[in-house]
Amino acid sequence: MTTTTKLKVQLVRSPIGTKQSHRDTVRGLGLRRVNSVSELEDTPAVRGMINKIAYLVKIL
C-alpha cells in the first residue's frame, strides 16, 4: 500500500488585484479566504499550482 504525502497550504495574501488565472488557481487549490488552510496531495500538478501563486500562499 502506498502512502501519499499531504501538503498543507495556507492563503496568506488576498488574491484581489491579481491576475484572473491566479485567482482561479487559488480557488482550484480549495482556498477561499485569507488564512484558510487546504490539505492537498503532493503531486506535480499541485506543486505547479503552488509555485504559480507562491507569493500568495505559505506551506505549513
mmCIF file as Biopython writes it, N, C-alpha, C and O atoms, coordinates in Angstrom:
data_model
#
loop_
_atom_site.group_PDB
_atom_site.id
_atom_site.type_symbol
_atom_site.label_atom_id
_atom_site.label_alt_id
_atom_site.label_comp_id
_atom_site.label_asym_id
_atom_site.label_entity_id
_atom_site.label_seq_id
_atom_site.pdbx_PDB_ins_code
_atom_site.Cartn_x
_atom_site.Cartn_y
_atom_site.Cartn_z
_atom_site.occupancy
_atom_site.B_iso_or_equiv
_atom_site.auth_seq_id
_atom_site.auth_asym_id
_atom_site.pdbx_PDB_model_num
ATOM 1   N N  . MET A ? 1  ? 0.846   -1.179 0.000   1.0 0.0 1  A 1 
ATOM 2   C CA . MET A ? 1  ? 0.000   0.000  0.000   1.0 0.0 1  A 1 
ATOM 3   C C  . MET A ? 1  ? 0.892   1.243  0.000   1.0 0.0 1  A 1 
ATOM 4   O O  . MET A ? 1  ? 1.824   1.339  0.798   1.0 0.0 1  A 1 
ATOM 5   N N  . THR A ? 2  ? 0.609   2.185  -0.887  1.0 0.0 2  A 1 
ATOM 6   C CA . THR A ? 2  ? 1.426   3.394  -0.968  1.0 0.0 2  A 1 
ATOM 7   C C  . THR A ? 2  ? 0.792   4.494  -0.124  1.0 0.0 2  A 1 
ATOM 8   O O  . THR A ? 2  ? -0.429  4.653  -0.107  1.0 0.0 2  A 1 
ATOM 9   N N  . THR A ? 3  ? 1.624   5.240  0.568   1.0 0.0 3  A 1 
ATOM 10  C CA . THR A ? 3  ? 1.130   6.368  1.358   1.0 0.0 3  A 1 
ATOM 11  C C  . THR A ? 3  ? 1.440   7.639  0.588   1.0 0.0 3  A 1 
ATOM 12  O O  . THR A ? 3  ? 2.586   7.893  0.218   1.0 0.0 3  A 1 
ATOM 13  N N  . THR A ? 4  ? 0.420   8.422  0.355   1.0 0.0 4  A 1 
ATOM 14  C CA . THR A ? 4  ? 0.624   9.670  -0.377  1.0 0.0 4  A 1 
ATOM 15  C C  . THR A ? 4  ? 0.919   10.787 0.612   1.0 0.0 4  A 1 
ATOM 16  O O  . THR A ? 4  ? 0.287   10.892 1.662   1.0 0.0 4  A 1 
ATOM 17  N N  . THR A ? 5  ? 1.877   11.607 0.262   1.0 0.0 5  A 1 
ATOM 18  C CA . THR A ? 5  ? 2.257   12.725 1.107   1.0 0.0 5  A 1 
ATOM 19  C C  . THR A ? 5  ? 1.226   13.836 0.947   1.0 0.0 5  A 1 
ATOM 20  O O  . THR A ? 5  ? 0.718   14.083 -0.147  1.0 0.0 5  A 1 
ATOM 21  N N  . LYS A ? 6  ? 0.934   14.490 2.045   1.0 0.0 6  A 1 
ATOM 22  C CA . LYS A ? 6  ? -0.025  15.588 2.024   1.0 0.0 6  A 1 
ATOM 23  C C  . LYS A ? 6  ? 0.711   16.905 2.242   1.0 0.0 6  A 1 
ATOM 24  O O  . LYS A ? 6  ? 1.707   16.963 2.963   1.0 0.0 6  A 1 
ATOM 25  N N  . LEU A ? 7  ? 0.212   17.944 1.617   1.0 0.0 7  A 1 
ATOM 26  C CA . LEU A ? 7  ? 0.730   19.299 1.806   1.0 0.0 7  A 1 
ATOM 27  C C  . LEU A ? 7  ? -0.380  20.149 2.400   1.0 0.0 7  A 1 
ATOM 28  O O  . LEU A ? 7  ? -1.523  20.087 1.949   1.0 0.0 7  A 1 
ATOM 29  N N  . LYS A ? 8  ? -0.046  20.943 3.413   1.0 0.0 8  A 1 
ATOM 30  C CA . LYS A ? 8  ? -0.999  21.905 3.946   1.0 0.0 8  A 1 
ATOM 31  C C  . LYS A ? 8  ? -0.610  23.267 3.394   1.0 0.0 8  A 1 
ATOM 32  O O  . LYS A ? 8  ? 0.529   23.709 3.548   1.0 0.0 8  A 1 
ATOM 33  N N  . VAL A ? 9  ? -1.553  23.921 2.757   1.0 0.0 9  A 1 
ATOM 34  C CA . VAL A ? 9  ? -1.297  25.220 2.133   1.0 0.0 9  A 1 
ATOM 35  C C  . VAL A ? 9  ? -2.234  26.249 2.756   1.0 0.0 9  A 1 
ATOM 36  O O  . VAL A ? 9  ? -3.434  26.006 2.888   1.0 0.0 9  A 1 
ATOM 37  N N  . GLN A ? 10 ? -1.681  27.398 3.137   1.0 0.0 10 A 1 
ATOM 38  C CA . GLN A ? 10 ? -2.470  28.466 3.744   1.0 0.0 10 A 1 
ATOM 39  C C  . GLN A ? 10 ? -2.395  29.710 2.871   1.0 0.0 10 A 1 
ATOM 40  O O  . GLN A ? 10 ? -1.315  30.102 2.429   1.0 0.0 10 A 1 
ATOM 41  N N  . LEU A ? 11 ? -3.544  30.329 2.622   1.0 0.0 11 A 1 
ATOM 42  C CA . LEU A ? 11 ? -3.598  31.578 1.874   1.0 0.0 11 A 1 
ATOM 43  C C  . LEU A ? 11 ? -3.242  32.715 2.825   1.0 0.0 11 A 1 
ATOM 44  O O  . LEU A ? 11 ? -3.957  32.949 3.800   1.0 0.0 11 A 1 
ATOM 45  N N  . VAL A ? 12 ? -2.147  33.425 2.557   1.0 0.0 12 A 1 
ATOM 46  C CA . VAL A ? 12 ? -1.694  34.478 3.465   1.0 0.0 12 A 1 
ATOM 47  C C  . VAL A ? 12 ? -1.868  35.887 2.893   1.0 0.0 12 A 1 
ATOM 48  O O  . VAL A ? 12 ? -1.765  36.869 3.627   1.0 0.0 12 A 1 
ATOM 49  N N  . ARG A ? 13 ? -2.129  35.990 1.601   1.0 0.0 13 A 1 
ATOM 50  C CA . ARG A ? 13 ? -2.403  37.295 0.990   1.0 0.0 13 A 1 
ATOM 51  C C  . ARG A ? 13 ? -3.666  37.207 0.160   1.0 0.0 13 A 1 
ATOM 52  O O  . ARG A ? 13 ? -3.987  36.150 -0.384  1.0 0.0 13 A 1 
ATOM 53  N N  . SER A ? 14 ? -4.376  38.302 0.062   1.0 0.0 14 A 1 
ATOM 54  C CA . SER A ? 14 ? -5.614  38.330 -0.709  1.0 0.0 14 A 1 
ATOM 55  C C  . SER A ? 14 ? -5.310  38.297 -2.205  1.0 0.0 14 A 1 
ATOM 56  O O  . SER A ? 14 ? -4.402  38.983 -2.674  1.0 0.0 14 A 1 
ATOM 57  N N  . PRO A ? 15 ? -6.075  37.495 -2.953  1.0 0.0 15 A 1 
ATOM 58  C CA . PRO A ? 15 ? -5.877  37.459 -4.404  1.0 0.0 15 A 1 
ATOM 59  C C  . PRO A ? 15 ? -6.533  38.630 -5.146  1.0 0.0 15 A 1 
ATOM 60  O O  . PRO A ? 15 ? -6.462  38.704 -6.373  1.0 0.0 15 A 1 
ATOM 61  N N  . ILE A ? 16 ? -7.169  39.539 -4.410  1.0 0.0 16 A 1 
ATOM 62  C CA . ILE A ? 16 ? -7.772  40.713 -5.050  1.0 0.0 16 A 1 
ATOM 63  C C  . ILE A ? 16 ? -6.668  41.531 -5.708  1.0 0.0 16 A 1 
ATOM 64  O O  . ILE A ? 16 ? -5.645  41.807 -5.083  1.0 0.0 16 A 1 
ATOM 65  N N  . GLY A ? 17 ? -6.861  41.911 -6.932  1.0 0.0 17 A 1 
ATOM 66  C CA . GLY A ? 17 ? -5.883  42.716 -7.649  1.0 0.0 17 A 1 
ATOM 67  C C  . GLY A ? 17 ? -4.846  41.891 -8.384  1.0 0.0 17 A 1 
ATOM 68  O O  . GLY A ? 17 ? -3.930  42.449 -8.988  1.0 0.0 17 A 1 
ATOM 69  N N  . THR A ? 18 ? -4.972  40.565 -8.344  1.0 0.0 18 A 1 
ATOM 70  C CA . THR A ? 18 ? -4.045  39.705 -9.070  1.0 0.0 18 A 1 
ATOM 71  C C  . THR A ? 18 ? -4.690  39.283 -10.388 1.0 0.0 18 A 1 
ATOM 72  O O  . THR A ? 18 ? -5.859  39.574 -10.640 1.0 0.0 18 A 1 
ATOM 73  N N  . LYS A ? 19 ? -3.919  38.597 -11.220 1.0 0.0 19 A 1 
ATOM 74  C CA . LYS A ? 19 ? -4.441  38.122 -12.495 1.0 0.0 19 A 1 
ATOM 75  C C  . LYS A ? 19 ? -5.589  37.143 -12.266 1.0 0.0 19 A 1 
ATOM 76  O O  . LYS A ? 19 ? -5.634  36.449 -11.251 1.0 0.0 19 A 1 
ATOM 77  N N  . GLN A ? 20 ? -6.502  37.097 -13.211 1.0 0.0 20 A 1 
ATOM 78  C CA . GLN A ? 20 ? -7.637  36.183 -13.109 1.0 0.0 20 A 1 
ATOM 79  C C  . GLN A ? 20 ? -7.172  34.740 -13.019 1.0 0.0 20 A 1 
ATOM 80  O O  . GLN A ? 20 ? -7.751  33.953 -12.270 1.0 0.0 20 A 1 
ATOM 81  N N  . SER A ? 21 ? -6.142  34.379 -13.764 1.0 0.0 21 A 1 
ATOM 82  C CA . SER A ? 21 ? -5.657  32.993 -13.726 1.0 0.0 21 A 1 
ATOM 83  C C  . SER A ? 21 ? -5.097  32.648 -12.344 1.0 0.0 21 A 1 
ATOM 84  O O  . SER A ? 21 ? -5.191  31.498 -11.916 1.0 0.0 21 A 1 
ATOM 85  N N  . HIS A ? 22 ? -4.521  33.618 -11.645 1.0 0.0 22 A 1 
ATOM 86  C CA . HIS A ? 22 ? -4.009  33.376 -10.304 1.0 0.0 22 A 1 
ATOM 87  C C  . HIS A ? 22 ? -5.161  33.214 -9.320  1.0 0.0 22 A 1 
ATOM 88  O O  . HIS A ? 22 ? -5.096  32.373 -8.423  1.0 0.0 22 A 1 
ATOM 89  N N  . ARG A ? 23 ? -6.219  34.015 -9.482  1.0 0.0 23 A 1 
ATOM 90  C CA . ARG A ? 23 ? -7.395  33.866 -8.621  1.0 0.0 23 A 1 
ATOM 91  C C  . ARG A ? 23 ? -8.041  32.507 -8.840  1.0 0.0 23 A 1 
ATOM 92  O O  . ARG A ? 23 ? -8.494  31.870 -7.889  1.0 0.0 23 A 1 
ATOM 93  N N  . ASP A ? 24 ? -8.085  32.063 -10.092 1.0 0.0 24 A 1 
ATOM 94  C CA . ASP A ? 24 ? -8.649  30.742 -10.403 1.0 0.0 24 A 1 
ATOM 95  C C  . ASP A ? 24 ? -7.804  29.634 -9.780  1.0 0.0 24 A 1 
ATOM 96  O O  . ASP A ? 24 ? -8.344  28.628 -9.321  1.0 0.0 24 A 1 
ATOM 97  N N  . THR A ? 25 ? -6.502  29.809 -9.762  1.0 0.0 25 A 1 
ATOM 98  C CA . THR A ? 25 ? -5.610  28.814 -9.167  1.0 0.0 25 A 1 
ATOM 99  C C  . THR A ? 25 ? -5.834  28.725 -7.662  1.0 0.0 25 A 1 
ATOM 100 O O  . THR A ? 25 ? -5.829  27.631 -7.098  1.0 0.0 25 A 1 
ATOM 101 N N  . VAL A ? 26 ? -6.029  29.865 -7.011  1.0 0.0 26 A 1 
ATOM 102 C CA . VAL A ? 26 ? -6.315  29.879 -5.569  1.0 0.0 26 A 1 
ATOM 103 C C  . VAL A ? 26 ? -7.580  29.080 -5.291  1.0 0.0 26 A 1 
ATOM 104 O O  . VAL A ? 26 ? -7.613  28.262 -4.372  1.0 0.0 26 A 1 
ATOM 105 N N  . ARG A ? 27 ? -8.610  29.312 -6.074  1.0 0.0 27 A 1 
ATOM 106 C CA . ARG A ? 27 ? -9.878  28.585 -5.887  1.0 0.0 27 A 1 
ATOM 107 C C  . ARG A ? 27 ? -9.700  27.106 -6.204  1.0 0.0 27 A 1 
ATOM 108 O O  . ARG A ? 27 ? -10.297 26.253 -5.546  1.0 0.0 27 A 1 
ATOM 109 N N  . GLY A ? 28 ? -8.885  26.800 -7.201  1.0 0.0 28 A 1 
ATOM 110 C CA . GLY A ? 28 ? -8.637  25.419 -7.583  1.0 0.0 28 A 1 
ATOM 111 C C  . GLY A ? 28 ? -7.932  24.630 -6.495  1.0 0.0 28 A 1 
ATOM 112 O O  . GLY A ? 28 ? -8.086  23.412 -6.404  1.0 0.0 28 A 1 
ATOM 113 N N  . LEU A ? 29 ? -7.162  25.319 -5.674  1.0 0.0 29 A 1 
ATOM 114 C CA . LEU A ? 29 ? -6.492  24.663 -4.550  1.0 0.0 29 A 1 
ATOM 115 C C  . LEU A ? 29 ? -7.417  24.528 -3.343  1.0 0.0 29 A 1 
ATOM 116 O O  . LEU A ? 29 ? -7.025  23.960 -2.324  1.0 0.0 29 A 1 
ATOM 117 N N  . GLY A ? 30 ? -8.628  25.041 -3.448  1.0 0.0 30 A 1 
ATOM 118 C CA . GLY A ? 30 ? -9.587  24.910 -2.349  1.0 0.0 30 A 1 
ATOM 119 C C  . GLY A ? 30 ? -9.461  25.985 -1.292  1.0 0.0 30 A 1 
ATOM 120 O O  . GLY A ? 30 ? -9.970  25.830 -0.182  1.0 0.0 30 A 1 
ATOM 121 N N  . LEU A ? 31 ? -8.787  27.077 -1.626  1.0 0.0 31 A 1 
ATOM 122 C CA . LEU A ? 31 ? -8.609  28.173 -0.669  1.0 0.0 31 A 1 
ATOM 123 C C  . LEU A ? 31 ? -9.684  29.221 -0.919  1.0 0.0 31 A 1 
ATOM 124 O O  . LEU A ? 31 ? -9.907  29.640 -2.055  1.0 0.0 31 A 1 
ATOM 125 N N  . ARG A ? 32 ? -10.345 29.640 0.153   1.0 0.0 32 A 1 
ATOM 126 C CA . ARG A ? 32 ? -11.453 30.564 0.000   1.0 0.0 32 A 1 
ATOM 127 C C  . ARG A ? 32 ? -11.115 31.970 0.468   1.0 0.0 32 A 1 
ATOM 128 O O  . ARG A ? 32 ? -11.236 32.927 -0.297  1.0 0.0 32 A 1 
ATOM 129 N N  . ARG A ? 33 ? -10.695 32.101 1.715   1.0 0.0 33 A 1 
ATOM 130 C CA . ARG A ? 33 ? -10.409 33.430 2.252   1.0 0.0 33 A 1 
ATOM 131 C C  . ARG A ? 33 ? -9.028  33.437 2.894   1.0 0.0 33 A 1 
ATOM 132 O O  . ARG A ? 33 ? -8.416  32.384 3.075   1.0 0.0 33 A 1 
ATOM 133 N N  . VAL A ? 34 ? -8.543  34.613 3.235   1.0 0.0 34 A 1 
ATOM 134 C CA . VAL A ? 34 ? -7.221  34.740 3.828   1.0 0.0 34 A 1 
ATOM 135 C C  . VAL A ? 34 ? -7.174  33.906 5.114   1.0 0.0 34 A 1 
ATOM 136 O O  . VAL A ? 34 ? -8.122  33.903 5.899   1.0 0.0 34 A 1 
ATOM 137 N N  . ASN A ? 35 ? -6.082  33.219 5.311   1.0 0.0 35 A 1 
ATOM 138 C CA . ASN A ? 35 ? -5.822  32.314 6.441   1.0 0.0 35 A 1 
ATOM 139 C C  . ASN A ? 35 ? -6.538  30.975 6.339   1.0 0.0 35 A 1 
ATOM 140 O O  . ASN A ? 35 ? -6.435  30.163 7.258   1.0 0.0 35 A 1 
ATOM 141 N N  . SER A ? 36 ? -7.263  30.718 5.249   1.0 0.0 36 A 1 
ATOM 142 C CA . SER A ? 36 ? -7.867  29.397 5.102   1.0 0.0 36 A 1 
ATOM 143 C C  . SER A ? 36 ? -6.774  28.397 4.740   1.0 0.0 36 A 1 
ATOM 144 O O  . SER A ? 36 ? -5.802  28.742 4.067   1.0 0.0 36 A 1 
ATOM 145 N N  . VAL A ? 37 ? -6.942  27.156 5.192   1.0 0.0 37 A 1 
ATOM 146 C CA . VAL A ? 37 ? -5.946  26.109 5.000   1.0 0.0 37 A 1 
ATOM 147 C C  . VAL A ? 37 ? -6.581  24.973 4.216   1.0 0.0 37 A 1 
ATOM 148 O O  . VAL A ? 37 ? -7.728  24.598 4.463   1.0 0.0 37 A 1 
ATOM 149 N N  . SER A ? 38 ? -5.828  24.430 3.271   1.0 0.0 38 A 1 
ATOM 150 C CA . SER A ? 38 ? -6.283  23.303 2.478   1.0 0.0 38 A 1 
ATOM 151 C C  . SER A ? 38 ? -5.221  22.218 2.522   1.0 0.0 38 A 1 
ATOM 152 O O  . SER A ? 38 ? -4.030  22.506 2.415   1.0 0.0 38 A 1 
ATOM 153 N N  . GLU A ? 39 ? -5.651  20.962 2.680   1.0 0.0 39 A 1 
ATOM 154 C CA . GLU A ? 39 ? -4.723  19.836 2.701   1.0 0.0 39 A 1 
ATOM 155 C C  . GLU A ? 39 ? -4.834  19.115 1.365   1.0 0.0 39 A 1 
ATOM 156 O O  . GLU A ? 39 ? -5.901  18.620 1.003   1.0 0.0 39 A 1 
ATOM 157 N N  . LEU A ? 40 ? -3.725  19.060 0.638   1.0 0.0 40 A 1 
ATOM 158 C CA . LEU A ? 40 ? -3.718  18.549 -0.726  1.0 0.0 40 A 1 
ATOM 159 C C  . LEU A ? 40 ? -2.693  17.442 -0.883  1.0 0.0 40 A 1 
ATOM 160 O O  . LEU A ? 40 ? -1.723  17.374 -0.128  1.0 0.0 40 A 1 
ATOM 161 N N  . GLU A ? 41 ? -2.907  16.574 -1.866  1.0 0.0 41 A 1 
ATOM 162 C CA . GLU A ? 41 ? -1.927  15.534 -2.157  1.0 0.0 41 A 1 
ATOM 163 C C  . GLU A ? 41 ? -0.728  16.156 -2.863  1.0 0.0 41 A 1 
ATOM 164 O O  . GLU A ? 41 ? -0.870  17.101 -3.639  1.0 0.0 41 A 1 
ATOM 165 N N  . ASP A ? 42 ? 0.442   15.617 -2.587  1.0 0.0 42 A 1 
ATOM 166 C CA . ASP A ? 42 ? 1.682   16.137 -3.158  1.0 0.0 42 A 1 
ATOM 167 C C  . ASP A ? 42 ? 1.891   15.530 -4.538  1.0 0.0 42 A 1 
ATOM 168 O O  . ASP A ? 42 ? 2.528   14.486 -4.680  1.0 0.0 42 A 1 
ATOM 169 N N  . THR A ? 43 ? 1.346   16.198 -5.558  1.0 0.0 43 A 1 
ATOM 170 C CA . THR A ? 43 ? 1.500   15.748 -6.938  1.0 0.0 43 A 1 
ATOM 171 C C  . THR A ? 43 ? 2.187   16.857 -7.733  1.0 0.0 43 A 1 
ATOM 172 O O  . THR A ? 43 ? 2.198   18.009 -7.299  1.0 0.0 43 A 1 
ATOM 173 N N  . PRO A ? 44 ? 2.755   16.529 -8.881  1.0 0.0 44 A 1 
ATOM 174 C CA . PRO A ? 44 ? 3.387   17.575 -9.711  1.0 0.0 44 A 1 
ATOM 175 C C  . PRO A ? 44 ? 2.409   18.679 -10.105 1.0 0.0 44 A 1 
ATOM 176 O O  . PRO A ? 44 ? 2.799   19.843 -10.193 1.0 0.0 44 A 1 
ATOM 177 N N  . ALA A ? 45 ? 1.143   18.329 -10.343 1.0 0.0 45 A 1 
ATOM 178 C CA . ALA A ? 45 ? 0.157   19.339 -10.729 1.0 0.0 45 A 1 
ATOM 179 C C  . ALA A ? 45 ? -0.087  20.326 -9.586  1.0 0.0 45 A 1 
ATOM 180 O O  . ALA A ? 45 ? -0.145  21.536 -9.803  1.0 0.0 45 A 1 
ATOM 181 N N  . VAL A ? 46 ? -0.227  19.806 -8.386  1.0 0.0 46 A 1 
ATOM 182 C CA . VAL A ? 46 ? -0.458  20.666 -7.222  1.0 0.0 46 A 1 
ATOM 183 C C  . VAL A ? 46 ? 0.783   21.506 -6.951  1.0 0.0 46 A 1 
ATOM 184 O O  . VAL A ? 46 ? 0.666   22.686 -6.623  1.0 0.0 46 A 1 
ATOM 185 N N  . ARG A ? 47 ? 1.974   20.914 -7.084  1.0 0.0 47 A 1 
ATOM 186 C CA . ARG A ? 47 ? 3.215   21.676 -6.889  1.0 0.0 47 A 1 
ATOM 187 C C  . ARG A ? 47 ? 3.296   22.837 -7.875  1.0 0.0 47 A 1 
ATOM 188 O O  . ARG A ? 47 ? 3.713   23.937 -7.510  1.0 0.0 47 A 1 
ATOM 189 N N  . GLY A ? 48 ? 2.900   22.593 -9.120  1.0 0.0 48 A 1 
ATOM 190 C CA . GLY A ? 48 ? 2.919   23.644 -10.127 1.0 0.0 48 A 1 
ATOM 191 C C  . GLY A ? 48 ? 1.959   24.768 -9.796  1.0 0.0 48 A 1 
ATOM 192 O O  . GLY A ? 48 ? 2.273   25.941 -9.995  1.0 0.0 48 A 1 
ATOM 193 N N  . MET A ? 49 ? 0.782   24.408 -9.289  1.0 0.0 49 A 1 
ATOM 194 C CA . MET A ? 49 ? -0.203  25.425 -8.900  1.0 0.0 49 A 1 
ATOM 195 C C  . MET A ? 49 ? 0.327   26.261 -7.737  1.0 0.0 49 A 1 
ATOM 196 O O  . MET A ? 49 ? 0.158   27.480 -7.715  1.0 0.0 49 A 1 
ATOM 197 N N  . ILE A ? 50 ? 0.968   25.602 -6.772  1.0 0.0 50 A 1 
ATOM 198 C CA . ILE A ? 50 ? 1.526   26.325 -5.623  1.0 0.0 50 A 1 
ATOM 199 C C  . ILE A ? 50 ? 2.651   27.248 -6.080  1.0 0.0 50 A 1 
ATOM 200 O O  . ILE A ? 50 ? 2.746   28.381 -5.609  1.0 0.0 50 A 1 
ATOM 201 N N  . ASN A ? 51 ? 3.508   26.781 -6.994  1.0 0.0 51 A 1 
ATOM 202 C CA . ASN A ? 51 ? 4.595   27.615 -7.496  1.0 0.0 51 A 1 
ATOM 203 C C  . ASN A ? 51 ? 4.065   28.836 -8.227  1.0 0.0 51 A 1 
ATOM 204 O O  . ASN A ? 51 ? 4.662   29.911 -8.157  1.0 0.0 51 A 1 
ATOM 205 N N  . LYS A ? 52 ? 2.955   28.682 -8.922  1.0 0.0 52 A 1 
ATOM 206 C CA . LYS A ? 52 ? 2.372   29.792 -9.678  1.0 0.0 52 A 1 
ATOM 207 C C  . LYS A ? 52 ? 1.927   30.928 -8.760  1.0 0.0 52 A 1 
ATOM 208 O O  . LYS A ? 52 ? 2.058   32.103 -9.100  1.0 0.0 52 A 1 
ATOM 209 N N  . ILE A ? 53 ? 1.398   30.562 -7.591  1.0 0.0 53 A 1 
ATOM 210 C CA . ILE A ? 53 ? 0.881   31.591 -6.678  1.0 0.0 53 A 1 
ATOM 211 C C  . ILE A ? 53 ? 1.672   31.596 -5.368  1.0 0.0 53 A 1 
ATOM 212 O O  . ILE A ? 53 ? 1.112   31.832 -4.298  1.0 0.0 53 A 1 
ATOM 213 N N  . ALA A ? 54 ? 2.971   31.334 -5.462  1.0 0.0 54 A 1 
ATOM 214 C CA . ALA A ? 54 ? 3.824   31.235 -4.268  1.0 0.0 54 A 1 
ATOM 215 C C  . ALA A ? 54 ? 3.816   32.512 -3.443  1.0 0.0 54 A 1 
ATOM 216 O O  . ALA A ? 54 ? 4.022   32.454 -2.231  1.0 0.0 54 A 1 
ATOM 217 N N  . TYR A ? 55 ? 3.586   33.655 -4.058  1.0 0.0 55 A 1 
ATOM 218 C CA . TYR A ? 55 ? 3.582   34.925 -3.333  1.0 0.0 55 A 1 
ATOM 219 C C  . TYR A ? 55 ? 2.291   35.146 -2.542  1.0 0.0 55 A 1 
ATOM 220 O O  . TYR A ? 55 ? 2.186   36.109 -1.783  1.0 0.0 55 A 1 
ATOM 221 N N  . LEU A ? 56 ? 1.310   34.261 -2.718  1.0 0.0 56 A 1 
ATOM 222 C CA . LEU A ? 56 ? 0.036   34.383 -2.000  1.0 0.0 56 A 1 
ATOM 223 C C  . LEU A ? 56 ? -0.123  33.343 -0.903  1.0 0.0 56 A 1 
ATOM 224 O O  . LEU A ? 56 ? -0.948  33.519 -0.006  1.0 0.0 56 A 1 
ATOM 225 N N  . VAL A ? 57 ? 0.648   32.267 -0.954  1.0 0.0 57 A 1 
ATOM 226 C CA . VAL A ? 57 ? 0.421   31.147 -0.036  1.0 0.0 57 A 1 
ATOM 227 C C  . VAL A ? 57 ? 1.658   30.826 0.792   1.0 0.0 57 A 1 
ATOM 228 O O  . VAL A ? 57 ? 2.764   31.283 0.504   1.0 0.0 57 A 1 
ATOM 229 N N  . LYS A ? 58 ? 1.433   30.017 1.839   1.0 0.0 58 A 1 
ATOM 230 C CA . LYS A ? 58 ? 2.510   29.518 2.688   1.0 0.0 58 A 1 
ATOM 231 C C  . LYS A ? 58 ? 2.251   28.038 2.887   1.0 0.0 58 A 1 
ATOM 232 O O  . LYS A ? 58 ? 1.113   27.627 3.114   1.0 0.0 58 A 1 
ATOM 233 N N  . ILE A ? 59 ? 3.315   27.228 2.802   1.0 0.0 59 A 1 
ATOM 234 C CA . ILE A ? 59 ? 3.183   25.797 3.035   1.0 0.0 59 A 1 
ATOM 235 C C  . ILE A ? 59 ? 3.457   25.544 4.505   1.0 0.0 59 A 1 
ATOM 236 O O  . ILE A ? 59 ? 4.478   25.971 5.043   1.0 0.0 59 A 1 
ATOM 237 N N  . LEU A ? 60 ? 2.530   24.844 5.148   1.0 0.0 60 A 1 
ATOM 238 C CA . LEU A ? 60 ? 2.645   24.565 6.586   1.0 0.0 60 A 1 
ATOM 239 C C  . LEU A ? 60 ? 3.271   23.214 6.826   1.0 0.0 60 A 1 
ATOM 240 O O  . LEU A ? 60 ? 3.447   22.810 7.976   1.0 0.0 60 A 1 
#
